[in-house]
Structures are given as structure tokens and as C-alpha cells.
Amino acid sequence: MLGAETSLKSLTSATRTGPASFSTNNKAGKSTVPYTPSDARAEYKRKHCAASGIGIGPRLHSECPFGVVADRYSPGDSEALKRVIKAAYRQVLGNMPPTESQQETSLEARLVNGEINVRDFVNGLAKSTFYKDNVFHSVGAQRGIELNFKHLLGRAPLSQAEVQNHIKLQAEHGFDALIDSLTDSAEYTEVFGSDIVPYERTQDSYAGMFTRSYNLMRDLGGMKVAISDNAQGRQSKTVNALANALRESTKPQPFSYVSVT
């Protein structure tokens, strides 16, 4: 479904006013989708969060309390579907378009048939052989994790501890568990829901993000929409910045005596 030709418009990440989204009421194949225990737990957590009645959304200060992902309309027409598939390939695969034979046609068909939603499609692309071979396993551990965050959460890791925790998760439970931990996370659900393709989101002032997030995403090449992540090298782009941030966070607070009269 992807063409070889691209343009600046097609390469630009989704903006705050128009993220790529798609929703369908077709549940024809829903009962045939294999479900694992981890899938069931993730679905339970999402339903539990929804039932709690807490307003969810991107936590962008300028939008509060109006930007709620759960209530956002997602189109279900063929053009929206094409846009979502194209945007998902571009975002998840780091702007490295696969050849026709490398495209996940069966995964696309399941999305078209309503068997899976956009979040499931994103999850499947991140677990694909193309992603493993050309993104994750072609770089070092730190670089692989920071690309996972960029592709699936639209941001850079916030700390070295966050990177180390996910390296440990991948080592102990495998690659698929690592991907599930991101797409099934509360953060993913809050920001993208089930119908929105992840997009870069560090150019705005999001609640809970450090001011260095913008610089970290810039280091990851998030501002270079026409360049693939593969072309930016195999070495980590954030390790030095995160190490410096860790040292600064452990320094004692400056203190000065104040005379009392």
C-alpha cells in the first residue's frame, strides 16, 4: 500500500491538530483474534482505567481540559485508513519504507477487517521481522531502547534509569514483552488511545516532561523528518545527555548563609 515517492508533507509527523487516526465498527473477525494472557491483562488495565472516570488525554497544558483522547472522533473512511497505514509505517519503522515484499500485508488486512485497532497495528509493526532486523537488532542496546521510545511513545527516554529498566525487561522477558510494555502502557493509552498513530510530541509543553525532552528528541533526529533513523548511525544519541542529567540530579543543593539581624 506504500508508494516509493514521498514528499515533505507526507514525511512530516502528525500535528497536534490532525494526528493520523482511524476507527471502525466492523468486528467481523474479532472473535478469531488469538488472545494471550498478557493481552488479557493489558485489556483489563485499559478497561479499569476507563471505568475509573479519570479524564485522559495528552496532558498538554494549553489544551486542558479539552484535549481528551477517549472522546476524540476518529474517521472510518478509506482515506483515513490509507493515511493511518502510511503514517504508522513511517513512524514505527523510523522513516525507512519497506519494499512491497517486506510490508505487513496480513497485518494491514486485519486492520481493514476490523480484527485489530490502530494500537494493535502499531504493536504488530514494532514486532515485525523488518523492525527487528533493521532497527532494534542493528544497533546497540541503548540506541535500540531510545528508538523504541521515539517510535512508540513519540519522545526520548526521560532518564537513564528508564533506559536500563527496559534493557532489563528485554533481557529477562524478550523483545515482544518490551514492545508490549510500551504500547500497553498508561502513557500510550492516555496520549494515543486505540485509534491514533504515535507522533512526535516534545515540541510542546507536556505535563510531567522535563525541559530537556526537546533537546533529547532533537538529538534523536526527531526534527529531521526527511532522514531515516537508520541513516543517523548506530550509536546512542542520548547516553551523554542522560548521564549528565543523572549527575546533576545527585548534586547537593547550593546553600548560602543568610545573616540574621
N, C-alpha and C positions, 0 to 999 in steps of 0.2 A: 504493500500500500504506500510505500515511501518512494518519492522520486529522487533522482540524483541531483536535480537542480535545487538550490537553496537561495534565499535572499535574506537581507538584513532583517526584514520584517518577520520572516519565518524563524530566524535564529534567535531573535530577541525573546528573553524569558517573559512569561506572562506577567502582566502588570497588575497592580492592586485593583484596577477597575475591571479587568477582564481575564481572570485565570481560566485556563482550559478546563472545562468540566463537562460531564455527560452523565445522564441518569436514564434508566429505562425501567418500565413497569413489566417488561417481558420476563417472566420467571419460568419459562418453558423447561429449561434444563436444570433448574435449581436443585431438584431432588437427586440429580445424578452426580453432583459435585462431591468428590471424596472429601471427607472431613476427618482431621486428625484430632487427638486430644488437645494439642496446643492451639489448634484453630478454635475449638470449642471454648477454651479458657479465654482466648482473646476476644471472642464474640461476647462471652458473658461479661467481661470487663467493660466493653463498649456499651452494652445494654444497661449495665449497672450505672455507668456514668450518665447515660441519657436519662435514666429513671430518677436520678438524684435531683434533677431540675436545675442544675448549675448552668448558667449561661456559658456556652462555649464559643470560641472564636479565635481570631489571630492575636488577640491581646495587643492590638495596635492602639496606642493611647488616643490618637486622633479619631478613631472610629468608635471607641467605647461610648455607649453600649449598643451601637448599631450594627457592627460587623459580626454577625453570628453565622457561622458556617452551617449549622444544623438547619437553619431556616432559609438558606440561600437557594434560589432557584437554579437548577441545572437543566439545560436543554436536553432533549432526547432525540433530536433530528439527525439525519445522516451527516450533515455538515459538521455538527458538534462532535459526532463520533470520529470523523476523519481528523478533526483538529486535535482531539484528545489523544488519539493513537500517535499522531505525528509528534505532538508535544511530549508525550511520555517517552518515546524512543529517544528524542533529543535530550531530555532532562536526565533520564535514568542512565543512559549509555554515555553520558558526558560529551554529547555533540559528535559522537562517532557513528555515523549512519551505517548500519549493517547492509550487506548485499541482500539481494532478493532471497537467496537460499538461506541466509542467516536470520531472516526475520521470523518472529514467533507467530506464525500464521494460525496455529491451533489455539494459541492464547488469544489472538485477535478474534477468532471465531467465537470463542466462549464469551468474550465481551459483547460482541454483536448479538449473540443469542440470549443475553441476559443471565448467563450462568454465573458470571462474576461481575464485580463492580470495578471502578477505576482503581481503587486501592489494591484490589487483588491483582489487577493487570500490572500495576507498578511493581508489586511484590514479585510477580512472576518474571518480569523483565530483569529484575535485580538478581534473580536466582538462575537466569539463563546461562547456557554454556558460553555465549558471546560475552556476557558481563564478567563471568569468572575468568575467562582466558585473556580478555583484552583490557580489563580494568583491574580487578582485585588481585589476581594471582600474577600479574605482570609487573607489580610494584612491591615495595616493602610494606611491612605490617602497618606502620604509622600512616603512610601515604594511602594505603587501602582503606583504612578507617575514615580518614578525613574526606576521602572521595565518597564513601558511603553516606556520610552526613550531608555533604553537598548535594548529592543526587536525590536522597530520600527525605531529608528534612529541610533542604534549602538554606542551610547555614553551615558554618565551620564548627568543629568541636569547641566548646567553651573553656575547656581545661584539659591539662594533660591527664588528670585522673579519669576524665570521661573517655579519653582515648584508651587508656590502659584497661579500664573496665570492659570495653568492647573487644579489645585484643584477647583478654582472658576469656570472655564469653565465647568467642570464635574458637579458641584453642580447646576449650572444655566441651562445648556442645555442637560445634560445627558451623559451617558457613550459613546454612539455611536458618539456624536459630539466631544468628547475628542479624540477618535481614529482617526476620520476624520481629525482633526486639525493637526495630526502628519503625516499621510500618504498622505494628500493633501498639505502638506507644501512645500514651495520653497526649503527648505533644503533637504527633501526626494527626490524631483524631481531632484535636482542638483546631488545628490550623487548616488542614486539608479535608477532613471528613472522609466520606466514602467516594465522592464523585469528582474531586479536584486533583489535577496533576500537580505534584510538588513544583515549587518555583523559588527562585532566589528571594529571600525576604530580609536581608540585612541592610538594605539601603534606607529602611525606615526605622523609627524608634519603637521597637517592640518591648513590651514589658518583660522584665526578667533577663534581658540580654545585656551583656557588657558592651561598653562603648567600643571596645577593641574588636567586636564581632565584624564590623565593617572592614577593618584592616585585614583581619584574618581571611575574610571572604575574598578580598582583593588579592591577597597573596595566593589564594587557591585558583585565581584566574576567573573569578565569578563575573568580573566586569568585561571580560574578553569573549563576547558572545559568538564570535566567528572562529574561535580557536578551540580545538578539541582538547579534552583533558590529557589525552594520550600524547599530544604534542608539547605538553608543558613539563615533561620529564617524569622520572620515576622516584625522585627524592621528595621527602616530605616538605611541604611549603609552610607548615605551621609549627614544627617542633621547636624552633628557636624562640618564636614569639610566645608559645605556651610555657616554655621553660623560664623565660624572663618574667612572665606573669606570675608563675609559681614562686619565684624568688622574691618578687615584690610583695606578694601576699603574706610571706613569712617574716618580713622585716618588722621590727618593733615600731610602733607608732612614735613619731617625733614628739619630744617633750621639751618644754622650756618652763623655767621657773617664772612665776609672776610675783612681783613684790607686793606685799600687803601693807597698806598704810592705815 
